[in-house]
Amino acid sequence: MHMGYLVSNNIHQRILQDISDHTPQLLGLDPIPPMIGLAVGRKALAYDPEGGLISGEDVMKLYFGDDLGFGSKSTCATLVRTVLTSPPKFAGTG
């Protein structure tokens, strides 16, 4: 959702630049480090640059909970509710 917002904002800024002396204020995403989580059976492994590689049943519970979604509270509805109540900060928005 936020990528679409950034694209539409940047398109709007370019249109304003084309039709007037407007200096565009383009928005962008902050870099996202590589990461992965993989679940097999009752165990999982996860990697991120800060924590390195971890694995085990505790990793399964921490990252996937009971539903194989990243965190048992990470249903789509929960994520949307979180974004609507505390929008993410984008590069260039302060």
Secondary structure, 3 states (H helix, E strand, C coil): CHHHHHHHHHHHHHHHHHHCCCCCCCCECCCCCCCEEEEECCEEEEEECCCEEEEEHHHHHHHHCCCCCCCCCCCHHHHHHHHHHCCCCCECCC
